Amino acid sequence: MTTAVATPTLTPARKAKLELRLSKAKTNLILSHPFVGTVALSMPFILDFNVPTAATNGKRVVFNPDFIEQLSEDELLFLVAHECFHPMLDHTQRRGERQARRWNMAADYVINQLLTDEKIGRMPKQGLLDSGIYNAGNGNSEGIYAILPEQDESDEGSYGGHGDPLDNCEDAPGSPAEAAQQAAERKVKVAQAAQAAKMMGKMSANMQRIVDAVLRPRVDWRTVLQRFLVKARTDSRSWARFNRRFLPQGMYMPSISGEQMGEVVFAVDCSGSIGSEELNQFAAEMRNVQEDLMPTRIHVLYFDSAVCHADVFERDNELTVAPHGGGGTDFAPVFEYMVEHGIDPVAVVFLTDLCCNSFGNEPACPVLWVTTHPGTAPFGEIVEM
């Protein structure tokens, strides 16, 4: 004999009680954490048994009545704020091809750490919180996702248990154009919420950092470096280099775009402003360029107020990095060295803090400044590490 499972019901009285608790949570956020509270006011809240705990797709938030009924007021406050942060941090739009459950876990580690640091409510016992994982992943979902183990696809719907995400971070609905419109509208709401919090004198430095990241997101310098060099590889060099295959026939033809990647110069600022962490990251990307784009030759120039040392790596050489020098900074000697030694690269990439007023003459090839601090340059493209 099969025992029937009772279908959960939401009586009007129970519904009214839970909606009142959610409303109070919004009010408490407005009073104690107005930035988050203002964002919460713009999010429709729905009660539905079809989600295990809670869920959001960026346009609305759904709560399971059974789940939130067992939470204390502080835990409910935490959960409401948690749901606001998923769309605020673009978690609903940034997953791409990543595994849903693993992405959800990574996003939860970020949000739960932020809310705990801000002392917003109290995290329910089901939440994922680990400062070691948060720091190892550089405090962002992509970084944490990369260090989390693969997840069991069959367990995608498990939430609210030990080792599970607190909620379901769903992908934003609609077409890419609609998603982009939602993201633009969300930025407006974040800016308005930040302004309201500042007027109340309750905008913490940590929350301001989040707002800055949302409104002025930093571009991943690694992506810019790859794009920059791929463009140098595929762009036509016009008549700067002749196609050697036609020279024996007395024909001077331009080299074919994308046929191969020419020489690349990486210039490393050794004035003492570049730390070992930045240098190691830069070295790793240089090796990726050597492996993926296979330039004919890589020149690594170490400089301060002069070029202190130069290494040359052919395609099959193991690329190593060992800084030299340690004086002031001058970019002009790098370009002078290239001319003096007949180096004709398709691109030059600097690792520097841009703290220098002597840039020298702009070379014929494109220049990318990978900088450890905000700054400007009279030519080339700048990306902050």
C-alpha positions in Angstrom: 0.0 0.0 0.0 1.4 3.4 -1.0 1.2 6.2 1.4 0.1 9.5 -0.2 2.3 12.4 0.4 0.4 15.5 1.6 0.6 18.4 -0.7 1.8 21.5 1.1 -0.7 24.3 1.4 -0.4 28.0 1.9 -3.5 29.2 3.8 -4.3 32.9 3.6 -3.3 33.4 7.3 0.0 31.6 6.8 0.7 33.5 3.6 0.0 36.8 5.3 2.3 36.0 8.2 5.2 35.0 6.0 4.7 38.1 3.7 4.8 40.3 6.9 8.1 38.7 7.9 9.6 39.3 4.5 8.3 42.9 4.6 9.9 43.5 8.0 13.1 42.1 6.7 13.1 44.7 3.9 12.3 47.4 6.4 15.1 46.3 8.8 17.6 46.3 5.9 16.5 49.9 4.9 17.1 51.1 8.5 20.4 49.2 9.2 21.9 48.6 5.8 20.1 51.0 3.4 22.2 50.2 0.4 21.1 46.5 0.4 17.6 47.5 1.6 17.0 49.9 -1.3 17.9 47.1 -3.7 15.6 44.7 -1.9 12.7 47.2 -2.3 12.9 46.9 -6.1 12.8 43.1 -6.1 9.3 41.3 -6.2 9.1 38.5 -3.6 7.0 35.4 -4.2 6.1 32.4 -2.0 6.3 29.1 -3.9 6.7 25.5 -2.7 8.3 24.6 -6.1 11.8 25.8 -5.0 13.7 23.9 -2.3 14.8 27.0 -0.4 14.9 30.2 -2.4 15.8 31.3 -5.9 16.3 34.3 -8.0 16.7 35.0 -11.8 17.5 38.7 -11.3 13.9 39.8 -11.9 12.2 38.3 -8.9 12.9 36.3 -5.8 11.1 33.1 -4.8 11.0 31.7 -1.3 9.9 28.3 -0.1 7.4 28.9 2.7 8.5 25.8 4.7 12.1 26.8 4.5 11.8 30.5 5.6 9.3 29.5 8.3 12.1 27.7 10.2 14.5 30.7 10.0 15.0 33.2 12.7 14.5 36.9 12.0 18.3 37.4 11.6 18.6 34.4 9.3 15.8 35.6 7.2 17.4 39.0 7.0 20.6 37.3 5.8 18.7 35.3 3.2 16.8 38.3 1.8 20.1 40.2 1.4 21.7 37.1 -0.1 19.0 37.0 -2.8 19.6 40.7 -3.6 23.3 40.2 -4.2 23.1 37.5 -6.8 21.7 39.9 -9.5 23.6 42.8 -8.1 26.9 41.0 -8.8 25.6 39.7 -12.1 25.7 36.1 -11.0 22.5 35.5 -12.9 24.2 36.5 -16.2 27.8 35.5 -15.9 27.6 31.7 -15.7 28.0 31.0 -19.4 28.9 27.4 -20.0 30.0 26.7 -16.4 28.4 23.9 -14.4 25.3 25.4 -12.7 25.6 23.9 -9.3 29.4 24.6 -9.1 28.8 28.2 -10.2 26.0 28.5 -7.6 28.4 27.4 -4.9 31.1 29.8 -6.0 28.6 32.7 -6.0 27.4 31.7 -2.5 30.9 31.7 -1.1 31.3 35.3 -2.3 28.0 36.6 -1.0 28.1 34.8 2.3 31.5 36.2 3.1 30.5 39.7 2.1 27.4 39.6 4.2 29.2 38.1 7.2 31.9 40.8 7.0 29.2 43.5 6.9 27.4 41.8 9.8 24.1 41.7 7.9 21.9 39.3 9.9 23.1 35.8 10.6 23.9 33.1 8.0 21.6 30.1 8.2 23.5 26.9 9.2 23.0 25.6 5.6 25.2 28.4 4.1 28.6 28.0 2.5 31.2 30.1 4.2 35.0 29.6 4.1 37.4 32.5 4.2 40.2 30.3 2.9 38.2 29.4 -0.2 37.1 33.1 -0.6 40.7 34.3 -0.5 42.1 31.6 -2.6 39.6 32.5 -5.3 40.5 36.2 -5.1 37.0 37.0 -3.7 35.2 36.5 -7.0 33.0 33.8 -8.4 35.1 33.0 -11.4 38.2 32.5 -9.2 36.4 30.4 -6.6 34.7 28.3 -9.4 38.1 27.4 -10.7 39.3 25.9 -7.4 36.1 24.0 -6.6 35.9 20.4 -7.5 33.6 19.1 -10.3 30.0 18.6 -9.1 27.6 15.7 -9.6 25.2 16.9 -12.4 22.5 14.7 -10.9 22.7 16.7 -7.7 21.9 20.0 -9.4 18.7 20.4 -7.5 20.1 19.9 -4.0 19.9 23.1 -1.8 19.8 24.0 1.8 21.8 21.0 3.1 25.3 20.6 4.4 27.7 21.5 1.6 24.9 22.7 -0.6 24.2 26.2 -2.0 21.8 28.2 0.2 19.5 28.9 -2.8 19.2 28.5 -6.6 20.9 31.2 -8.6 19.1 30.9 -11.9 20.2 32.2 -15.3 18.6 35.5 -16.3 15.5 34.9 -18.6 15.0 36.3 -22.1 17.2 37.0 -25.0 20.8 38.4 -24.8 19.4 41.8 -25.6 16.8 41.6 -22.9 19.4 40.4 -20.4 21.7 43.3 -21.3 18.7 45.7 -20.8 18.1 44.1 -17.4 21.8 44.5 -16.5 21.7 48.2 -17.4 18.5 48.8 -15.4 20.1 47.0 -12.4 23.1 49.3 -12.5 20.8 52.3 -12.3 19.2 50.7 -9.2 22.5 50.0 -7.6 23.6 53.6 -8.2 20.4 54.9 -6.7 20.7 52.6 -3.7 24.3 53.7 -3.1 23.3 57.3 -3.2 20.5 56.7 -0.7 22.9 54.9 1.7 25.5 57.8 1.4 22.8 60.3 2.2 22.0 58.4 5.4 25.7 58.1 6.2 25.6 54.3 6.1 27.7 53.3 3.2 30.7 51.2 4.3 34.0 51.1 2.5 33.4 47.5 1.6 30.0 48.2 0.1 31.4 51.2 -1.8 34.0 48.8 -3.3 31.2 46.5 -4.5 29.4 49.4 -6.0 32.5 50.5 -7.8 33.0 47.0 -9.2 29.4 46.9 -10.4 29.3 50.3 -12.0 32.8 50.3 -13.3 33.8 46.7 -13.7 37.5 46.0 -14.3 38.4 44.2 -17.4 40.4 41.0 -16.9 43.9 42.1 -18.1 44.6 38.5 -19.2 41.7 38.7 -21.6 42.9 42.0 -22.9 46.5 40.7 -23.4 45.2 37.7 -25.4 42.9 39.9 -27.5 45.7 42.5 -28.0 48.2 39.9 -29.2 45.7 37.9 -31.3 44.9 41.1 -33.1 48.6 41.7 -33.7 48.8 38.2 -35.1 45.9 38.5 -37.5 46.1 42.2 -38.5 47.9 42.8 -41.9 51.4 44.3 -41.5 50.9 45.8 -45.0 54.3 46.1 -46.7 56.3 46.2 -43.5 57.5 42.6 -44.2 57.7 40.9 -47.6 56.4 37.4 -48.1 59.7 35.3 -48.3 58.1 32.6 -50.5 57.9 35.1 -53.4 61.3 36.7 -53.0 63.2 34.0 -55.2 60.9 34.9 -58.0 61.7 38.6 -57.7 58.2 39.4 -56.5 57.8 41.6 -53.5 54.5 40.7 -51.9 53.2 41.6 -48.4 53.2 38.8 -45.8 49.8 37.1 -45.5 47.8 38.2 -42.5 47.7 35.5 -39.8 50.3 33.4 -41.6 52.3 33.3 -38.4 53.0 35.6 -35.4 56.2 37.6 -35.6 58.4 38.7 -32.7 56.9 40.0 -29.4 58.6 42.2 -26.8 57.7 41.9 -23.1 59.2 44.8 -21.1 59.4 44.3 -17.3 59.7 47.4 -15.1 62.3 46.5 -12.5 62.3 49.9 -10.6 61.1 48.1 -7.5 57.4 49.0 -7.9 56.4 45.5 -9.2 55.8 42.8 -6.6 56.6 39.1 -6.9 52.9 38.2 -7.2 52.3 40.5 -10.2 55.6 39.3 -11.8 54.6 35.7 -11.4 51.1 36.4 -13.0 52.8 38.2 -15.9 55.3 35.4 -16.4 52.5 32.8 -16.5 50.7 34.8 -19.2 53.9 35.2 -21.2 54.3 31.4 -21.2 50.7 31.1 -22.3 51.4 33.4 -25.2 54.4 31.4 -26.2 52.4 28.2 -26.1 49.1 29.4 -27.6 50.1 32.0 -30.2 53.6 30.7 -30.9 55.4 33.9 -31.8 58.6 33.4 -33.8 60.6 34.9 -31.0 59.9 36.5 -27.6 62.2 39.2 -26.3 62.0 39.9 -22.5 63.6 43.2 -21.7 64.2 44.2 -18.0 64.5 47.9 -17.5 64.5 50.7 -14.9 66.2 53.9 -16.1 67.9 51.7 -18.8 67.6 48.2 -20.2 69.4 46.2 -17.6 69.1 42.8 -19.2 67.6 41.1 -22.2 66.6 37.5 -22.9 65.5 36.0 -26.2 63.3 32.9 -26.4 62.7 30.9 -29.6 59.5 28.9 -30.0 61.0 25.8 -28.5 62.9 27.5 -25.6 61.5 27.3 -22.0 60.6 30.8 -21.1 62.0 31.9 -17.7 61.7 35.2 -15.8 64.4 36.7 -13.5 64.2 40.4 -12.8 67.3 42.7 -13.0 67.9 46.3 -12.0 66.2 48.4 -9.4 66.7 52.1 -10.1 64.3 54.7 -11.5 61.9 54.3 -14.4 62.3 55.4 -18.0 60.4 53.8 -20.9 62.4 55.5 -23.7 65.4 53.2 -23.4 63.2 50.2 -24.2 62.3 51.6 -27.6 65.8 52.8 -28.2 67.1 49.3 -27.4 64.7 47.8 -30.0 66.0 50.1 -32.7 69.7 49.6 -31.8 69.3 45.8 -31.9 67.1 45.6 -35.0 64.1 44.2 -33.1 61.0 44.7 -35.2 58.1 43.2 -33.1 54.4 42.9 -34.0 53.6 44.2 -30.5 55.2 45.5 -27.2 53.7 44.7 -23.8 54.9 46.5 -20.7 54.5 45.4 -17.1 54.7 48.6 -15.1 53.1 51.0 -12.6 53.2 53.8 -15.2 55.0 56.1 -12.7 57.2 57.9 -15.2 57.1 61.0 -17.4 59.6 59.8 -20.0 57.8 57.6 -22.5 60.1 58.1 -25.5 58.9 58.1 -29.1 55.9 56.0 -30.1 57.0 52.9 -32.0 55.5 51.7 -35.3 54.0 48.7 -33.5 51.1 48.7 -31.1 51.9 49.0 -27.3 50.0 47.5 -24.4 50.6 48.9 -20.9 49.7 46.3 -18.2 49.8 48.4 -15.1 49.6 47.7 -11.4 48.2 51.1 -10.6 45.8 53.5 -12.4 47.7 55.8 -14.8 47.9 57.4 -18.2 50.2 57.1 -21.2 50.6 59.3 -24.3 50.1 56.3 -26.6 49.1 52.7 -26.6 46.4 50.8 -24.7 46.2 50.6 -20.9 44.8 47.7 -18.8 45.0 47.5 -15.0 46.2 44.3 -13.5 
